[in-house]
Structures are given as C-alpha cells and as structure tokens.
Amino acid sequence: MTEQNPLLDFSGLPRFDAIKAEHVTPAIDTLLAQSRTVVSQLEAPQEQVSWDNFVAPLEQATELLGRAWGIVSHLNNVVDTPELRATYNENQPKVTEFWTALGQNEVLFAKYKALRASAEFATLSPARQRIIDNAVRDFRMGGAELPAEQKERYAAIQEQHAAVSTRFSENVLDATNDFKLLVADEADLAGVPADVKAAARAAAEKEGKAGYEFSLHFPSYFPLLQFADKRELREAIYRANATKASDQAEGFSKKEDWDNTANIVTLLKLRDEEAKLLGYRNFAEVSLVPKMAQSPEQVISFLEDLAQRARPYAQQDLDELKQFAREELGLDELKAWDIPYASEKLQERRYAFSAQEVKQYFPEPKVVDGLFRLIQRLFNVEIKTDSAPVWHPDVRFFRIERAGKLIGQFYLDLYARAGKSGGAWMDDARGRRASGDKVQTPVAYLTCNFTEPAVVDGVAQPSLFTHDEVITLFHEFGHGLHHMLTVVDELGVSGISGVEWDAVELPSQFMENFCWEWDVLEHMTAHASTGEPLPRALYDKMLAAKNFQSGLQTLRQVEFSLLDMHLHYDYDANGSQSVQAVIDGVRQQFALIIPPAFNRFQNSFGHIFAGGYAAGYYSYKWAEVLSADVYAAFEEAQAISPAATAETGKRYLEEILSVGGSRPALESFTAFRGREPSIDALLRHSGMAA
C-alpha cells in the first residue's frame, strides 16, 4: 500500500525515522510508473503547447521522483548499511535509465522548441524563459538529436557511468572504514593533543581493544600528521591515506576489491565516448557547456596564469619550511609525511601560537551560535530550533524565518562516523516553488565530518573545532543560504538549481571571509575551560598567519584543477599512457612538492570521479575570484559606515543569493558589483599582491 510507504509521503518533511531499505524499490517503481504515465500523456499531440499544459505537469511528476531518490541517495551517503547499499545499487540503473530516456525524448524536445518559438515565450517571466532555454540545451546534451543506434549507446554509457561512479565511492568509503592503526604505548603519541588521544582511546575501547585506535576519517588521521613527534607513526598514517582504494594499499583487508585504478580508466573512457557521440572533441568541452567558462583553453590559461603568479610565493614558502625543518627539527630531507608536522611547528615558532591552542576557543555550541548570529544580522532573518524526523541522533534541525514567516529549513549533521562518506557538503532536500498561492519552502542538508563530542572521566565535553573546521562550516552554510534564501518561485532555477557550476562556489567561499573578522570571532569563541572569548592578541597572531603558505596552497589547488582538466581534455584513455603519467607530467611542470611514487591520491579523488566536478574542479579557484571581489565590496562598505555595510548585505542578498539560477551568474555579479570580476581582490586576500 502506497499510503504506508514513507518514501511516497510528500505531505511534509521526509520521514527519516520510518524509512527502511525495503521501502526503496516499491516507492521508486511507483514513482517511475507515475512519471512515465505523465510523459506518455504529454507526448500526445497538443493544439498549442504552453507552460501550464506542458512544462508544469512534467515538472510536478519528475520533482517527486527526484525528491524520493534524493532521500535514498542522501541516506546512502550518511548511514551506509549493506541493505541500503544493495537497494541503492539495484534501483540506480532504473532511475538513470528514466532520466536518460527523458533527456532523449524527441517529442518532448520538439515541444520545448515549439514553446520557445511561440508568442507565449515573450510573455513568460525571465525565470521561466531560462528554464525553457536550459531544457533545450539539456536535451541537446542528453543526446535527443542522435540517431536511434547512438541514442541506445548514449543511454548505456550513462547507466554504466552511474554504476562505476557509485562503485568508486563505495571503495573509498569501505577502505576508509576498514583501516585501523592501533598504538599500544602512549609514549609513541608524544606531541599529539589530549583530546585527539581521548578520541582514539574511546575508539579502541568501543572495539574492546587496549591502546589508541586511529582511522582514516579526517579528524582522526590528520592530527597525527600535524602533531605526532614520532616520524614512523606519521609515515604509517600518511601511507595508508595516500594509497587507500589503490594498487599500492597496505594494511587493508581487501586490497584488490577496493582498487579504483580500473574504475578511473573506465570513467574517463565513458566520458570521452559520450563527448564524441555528442560531437565534441573531449569531455572538458561537454562539461563547460552549462558553465561560465567558455572553453577548456580559457580554463587552462586561467589556471596557468594563477600558477605563475603563485609560484614565487610558493617557492619562498617551501624554502623557509625546508630550512626550518633542517635547522630546528633535524629533518635533512623533508618527506611528504613531515610537511604538515613541520608546517605546524614553523607556524607555532613564527607566530607564537598553535592550531591546538586556537581550537580551545571554538566549542561547537558557541561556533554554531556565532554563525547564526552573523547570518541573522547580514540577511535580516531569524534562525530557530525546529523538529523533524532525522537519520541519526546527532542530527539537528532548524528553521529560518523573516518577519515571522518561514522561508527555509535545514538539517545539520556535523560529526564523522562509520558509514558516512568523508568530506563536507550541502545538498538540497527540497527546492522552493510556488503553486497558486502556496509556496513550497526550500530545505537543505548540511553535512560535515568533524570530531564528535568526547566523554572525559564521565563528563560530556563539547566538540572543539579547529579554525579550518569553522571555515568549512561557514563554507557549507554559504551554499545552504544560496539554496534557502531564494525568492524565485520556479523550481528549475530557484536556489542553487540552474546556477552555473563554476559560480556555485561563490556564496560558500564568500562566507569563509567572515571567519577572519574580529567582531564575528569575538562573539563565537569561548575557551573550553575558562569560557573566556578569543584574546585580541591571539586573533592578531592568527591574522598575521592567515596567508601562511598560501602560495603552496594555491599551487596545490591549481595542480588538482589542471590534473582534472588535462584528464578530460587531452588525455587519450584508450592509448598507452597511464593516468599516473598525466599526473606526473602536470606535477613536473607546476608542482613544487612532488609526492612519493606510491601516492595514489587520484584513487580517492571523489570530486571528479564520483561528485559532479569532472572537468570542473577549477570552479573552486574560478569562483574564488568572484567571491573575493564580492567580499571586497563589503570591505569597502565597512570603511564607510555600518549603514553602508547593511546596504551592501541587502544588495548581495537581492542581486546574488535571492535570484538563484534565474539569470546568468555573470549578470548577477555585475548587478551587484557594477562591473565585471577582477582577480585583484583574490591576490590581495591571499597575500600574493605585488
């Protein structure tokens, strides 16, 4: 009975407390059948195609399928179980097949083109016009104009690609969950902070072991690299992390099963074949069709220019680090597993503070409260605790109101745990749309992987965030605001929908800047023991250290972006050259730090092999140019008056956040800034301006 299936209940928020793996197949089958019925009805001849008799009913049917599958995908990412994984993999081909067939439907394509050519088109709102334009583009990119035989092959490519991409993610997750490094003697953990040791001890106790257990979840492994005095320990955890899901992996229970080497080649071959089918030279060209950047050559030129600007600063960073490691730490040769450790020690020496010292001032409740306070001030809204069924006891739920009226809601899932994919991300649970006088308000998932609160001597302690984790939280919240503060009523372009992929990072990176403002930090810090706010003197040191190694960090991001671009632009996946050879070639040309030969970071590079960033990883640097320039407008306003700052916040909300994807991102940027973007603010903020 459909009434009893919680995945088919769209009356309110998802019923996460009731959804089980056995609900997935019947729900997806029902929604696919309903969607196909609507599609076949819309294929019938119509005297006059209009928004109301064609686009609206198609959107309504497919939205419900998208929402239900979105819930299943979300659960698969945050509470992976064998049952859920099995049903996800069983249903994914059916869902992929439906969307591929829809994207190739010539009858629907013809109707969209007819609607665009009709007299009605000029009378539609700009948002609706953009949805129709996007649809015509997407039909072309979905293979709607291909001959029957090629359509069939295109569909097969999509299905295989989805399956291999999922397998890639599963391998990374399984390898991450599998690896355990047990340290028996506390003396071997010299230099490691007390809270990190407490978490490792708790992890060992949970499994009935003595000692300290470390995993490849970021909050567990990275502090070892950063703080452990014992070099062999740093090497062991570095090697495990750098080789997970690869042919070089050691210390994992299933090396061959989880090796992503072949999956990478398969994905690159499938993407290349798709590009050729659609009449493009390479997949990079396909990827850029719906983005701001005009061509792969333009992106490569942008990245190489940035590399050239960053290189002198990066070289200086590296020279200083090597000299310090040699003279102060006795490390004549700086190995990959020494770099975070030596960098932390150099930063402590130069700026007289440590990341661990700063961390004591960022207990989670204070940070979250400070973030909410900033958002309320900037965008004239209220954030309140709300209630809804959740997928894990740690998840919290909130609502955003303006003048007492609900405008959006979000789930906050902050801690790392087994069965949860690594990293941090925002995803939409539901988009904003208006139907008659009713408005469906947007709902977002905000997911991070921070250290969970510890229990020390029977007393619960709040989770303490590093400043980098605070920045991550602000970043994801920026995406959330883009999704939730929209005023666009059309689903296809409200919030983050329809926003060019290389502009979608603008609001997230913009929010990061506030993590460096004194009047923000002052209100979101309280020492874990004393409750004292962050001292101004420590803040000044943090600010002085803000661009510590920013040359090296910029060069590293450019390196990842160029790797991604070249793998999808001029690499022949069917030739004799290996993926590793391409990576080595880019590094020889642009990197200053060459990882060890065993490093296989690409085997867990989920962004480009399982996360939608294929030939799009450059978006982070591209959007950083935009976000730095936008934030510069706030700096200019702050120099004038609080009123000018408030006015700038209002303009940012109206011209960028509110409009979502209802117009081109460049138009939104120009409407806010009064001119085209400039790279100057990014270079200045990164300490790389002349």
C-alpha positions, 0 to 999 in steps of 0.5 A, spaced: 500 500 500 502 506 497 499 510 503 504 506 508 510 507 504 514 513 507 518 514 501 511 516 497 509 521 503 510 528 500 505 531 505 511 534 509 518 533 511 521 526 509 520 521 514 527 519 516 525 515 522 520 510 518 524 509 512 527 502 511 531 499 505 525 495 503 521 501 502 526 503 496 524 499 490 516 499 491 516 507 492 521 508 486 517 503 481 511 507 483 514 513 482 517 511 475 510 508 473 507 515 475 512 519 471 512 515 465 504 515 465 505 523 465 510 523 459 506 518 455 500 523 456 504 529 454 507 526 448 500 526 445 499 531 440 497 538 443 493 544 439 498 549 442 503 547 447 504 552 453 507 552 460 501 550 464 499 544 459 506 542 458 512 544 462 508 544 469 505 537 469 512 534 467 515 538 472 510 536 478 511 528 476 519 528 475 520 533 482 517 527 486 521 522 483 527 526 484 525 528 491 524 520 493 531 518 490 534 524 493 532 521 500 535 514 498 541 517 495 542 522 501 541 516 506 546 512 502 551 517 503 550 518 511 548 511 514 551 506 509 548 499 511 549 493 506 541 493 505 541 500 503 547 499 499 544 493 495 537 497 494 541 503 492 545 499 487 539 495 484 534 501 483 540 506 480 540 503 473 532 504 473 532 511 475 538 513 470 535 509 465 528 514 466 532 520 466 536 518 460 530 516 456 527 523 458 533 527 456 532 523 449 525 524 448 524 527 441 517 529 442 518 532 448 524 536 445 520 538 439 515 541 444 520 545 448 522 548 441 515 549 439 514 553 446 520 557 445 518 559 438 511 561 440 508 568 442 507 565 449 515 565 450 515 573 450 510 573 455 513 568 460 517 571 466 525 571 465 525 565 470 521 561 466 524 563 459 531 560 462 528 554 464 525 553 457 532 555 454 536 550 459 531 544 457 533 545 450 540 545 451 539 539 456 536 535 451 541 537 446 546 534 451 542 528 453 543 526 446 535 527 443 538 529 436 542 522 435 540 517 431 536 511 434 543 506 434 547 512 438 541 514 442 541 506 445 549 507 446 548 514 449 543 511 454 548 505 456 554 509 457 550 513 462 547 507 466 554 504 466 557 511 468 552 511 474 554 504 476 562 505 476 561 512 479 557 509 485 562 503 485 568 508 486 565 511 492 563 505 495 571 503 495 573 509 498 568 509 503 569 501 505 577 502 505 576 508 509 572 504 514 576 498 514 583 501 516 585 501 523 592 503 526 592 501 533 598 504 538 599 500 544 604 505 548 602 512 549 609 514 549 609 513 541 603 519 541 608 524 544 606 531 541 599 529 539 593 533 543 589 530 549 583 530 546 585 527 539 588 521 544 581 521 548 578 520 541 582 514 539 582 511 546 574 511 546 575 508 539 579 502 541 575 501 547 568 501 543 572 495 539 574 492 546 581 493 544 587 496 549 591 502 546 589 508 541 585 506 535 586 511 529 582 511 522 582 514 516 576 519 517 579 526 517 579 528 524 582 522 526 588 521 521 590 528 520 592 530 527 597 525 527 600 528 521 600 535 524 602 533 531 605 526 532 613 527 534 614 520 532 616 520 524 614 512 523 607 513 526 606 519 521 609 515 515 604 509 517 598 514 517 600 518 511 601 511 507 595 508 508 591 515 506 595 516 500 594 509 497 587 507 500 582 504 494 589 503 490 594 498 487 599 500 492 594 499 499 597 496 505 594 494 511 587 493 508 583 487 508 581 487 501 586 490 497 584 488 490 576 489 491 577 496 493 582 498 487 579 504 483 585 504 478 580 500 473 574 504 475 578 511 473 580 508 466 573 506 465 570 513 467 574 517 463 573 512 457 565 513 458 566 520 458 570 521 452 565 516 448 559 520 450 563 527 448 564 524 441 557 521 440 555 528 442 560 531 437 565 534 441 572 533 441 573 531 449 569 531 455 572 538 458 568 541 452 561 537 454 562 539 461 563 547 460 557 547 456 552 549 462 558 553 465 561 560 465 567 558 462 567 558 455 572 553 453 577 548 456 583 553 453 580 559 457 580 554 463 587 552 462 590 559 461 586 561 467 589 556 471 596 557 468 596 564 469 594 563 477 600 558 477 605 563 475 603 568 479 603 563 485 609 560 484 614 565 487 610 565 493 610 558 493 617 557 492 619 562 498 614 558 502 617 551 501 624 554 502 623 557 509 619 550 511 625 546 508 630 550 512 626 550 518 625 543 518 633 542 517 635 547 522 630 546 528 627 539 527 633 535 524 629 533 518 635 533 512 630 531 507 623 533 508 618 527 506 611 528 504 609 525 511 613 531 515 610 537 511 604 538 515 608 536 522 613 541 520 608 546 517 605 546 524 611 547 528 614 553 523 607 556 524 607 555 532 615 558 532 613 564 527 607 566 530 607 564 537 601 560 537 598 553 535 592 550 531 591 546 538 591 552 542 586 556 537 581 550 537 580 551 545 576 557 543 571 554 538 566 549 542 561 547 537 555 550 541 558 557 541 561 556 533 554 554 531 551 560 535 556 565 532 554 563 525 547 564 526 548 570 529 552 573 523 547 570 518 541 573 522 544 580 522 547 580 514 540 577 511 535 580 516 532 573 518 531 569 524 534 562 525 530 557 530 530 550 533 525 546 529 523 538 529 523 533 524 524 526 523 532 525 522 537 519 520 541 519 526 541 522 533 546 527 532 542 530 527 539 537 528 534 541 525 532 548 524 528 553 521 529 560 518 524 565 518 523 573 516 518 577 519 515 571 522 514 567 516 518 561 514 522 561 508 527 555 509 529 549 513 535 545 514 538 539 517 545 539 520 549 533 521 556 535 523 560 529 526 564 523 522 562 516 523 562 509 520 558 509 514 558 516 512 562 518 506 568 523 508 568 530 506 563 536 507 557 538 503 550 541 502 545 538 498 538 540 497 532 536 500 527 540 497 527 546 492 522 552 493 516 553 488 510 556 488 503 553 486 497 558 486 498 561 492 502 556 496 509 556 496 513 550 497 519 552 502 526 550 500 530 545 505 537 543 505 542 538 508 548 540 511 553 535 512 560 535 515 565 530 518 568 533 524 570 530 531 564 528 535 563 530 542 568 526 547 566 523 554 572 525 559 572 521 566 564 521 565 563 528 563 560 530 556 565 535 553 563 539 547 566 538 540 572 543 539 573 545 532 579 547 529 579 554 525 579 550 518 573 546 521 569 553 522 571 555 515 568 549 512 562 550 516 561 557 514 563 554 507 557 549 507 552 554 510 554 559 504 551 554 499 545 552 504 543 560 504 544 560 496 539 554 496 534 557 502 534 564 501 531 564 494 525 568 492 524 565 485 518 561 485 520 556 479 523 550 481 528 549 475 532 555 477 530 557 484 536 556 489 542 553 487 538 549 481 540 552 474 546 556 477 552 555 473 557 550 476 563 554 476 559 560 480 556 555 485 562 556 489 561 563 490 556 564 496 560 558 500 567 561 499 564 568 500 562 566 507 569 563 509 571 571 509 567 572 515 571 567 519 577 572 519 573 578 522 574 580 529 567 582 531 564 575 528 570 571 532 569 575 538 562 573 539 563 565 537 569 563 541 569 561 548 575 557 551 573 550 553 575 551 560 575 558 562 569 560 557 573 566 556 572 569 548 578 569 543 584 574 546 585 580 541 592 578 541 591 571 539 586 573 533 592 578 531 597 572 531 592 568 527 591 574 522 598 575 521 598 567 519 592 567 515 596 567 508 601 562 511 603 558 505 598 560 501 602 560 495 603 552 496 596 552 497 594 555 491 599 551 487 596 545 490 589 547 488 591 549 481 595 542 480 588 538 482 584 543 477 589 542 471 590 534 473 582 534 472 582 538 466 588 535 462 584 528 464 578 530 460 581 534 455 587 531 452 588 525 455 587 519 450 584 513 455 584 508 450 592 509 448 598 507 452 599 512 457 597 511 464 593 516 468 599 516 473 603 519 467 598 525 466 599 526 473 606 526 473 607 530 467 602 536 470 606 535 477 613 536 473 611 542 470 607 546 476 608 542 482 613 544 487 612 538 492 612 532 488 609 526 492 612 519 493 611 514 487 606 510 491 601 516 492 595 514 489 591 520 491 587 520 484 584 513 487 580 517 492 579 523 488 571 523 489 570 530 486 571 528 479 570 521 479 564 520 483 561 528 485 559 532 479 566 536 478 569 532 472 572 537 468 570 542 473 574 542 479 577 549 477 570 552 479 573 552 486 579 557 484 574 560 478 569 562 483 574 564 488 575 570 484 568 572 484 567 571 491 573 575 493 571 581 489 564 580 492 567 580 499 571 586 497 565 590 496 563 589 503 570 591 505 569 597 502 562 598 505 565 597 512 570 603 511 564 607 510 559 606 515 555 600 518 549 603 514 553 602 508 555 595 510 547 593 511 546 596 504 551 592 501 548 585 505 541 587 502 544 588 495 548 581 495 542 578 498 537 581 492 542 581 486 546 574 488 543 569 493 535 571 492 535 570 484 538 563 484 539 560 477 534 565 474 539 569 470 546 568 468 551 568 474 555 573 470 549 578 470 548 577 477 555 579 479 555 585 475 548 587 478 551 587 484 558 589 483 557 594 477 562 591 473 565 585 471 570 580 476 577 582 477 582 577 480 585 583 484 581 582 490 583 574 490 591 576 490 590 581 495 586 576 500 591 571 499 597 575 500 600 574 493 599 582 491 605 585 488 
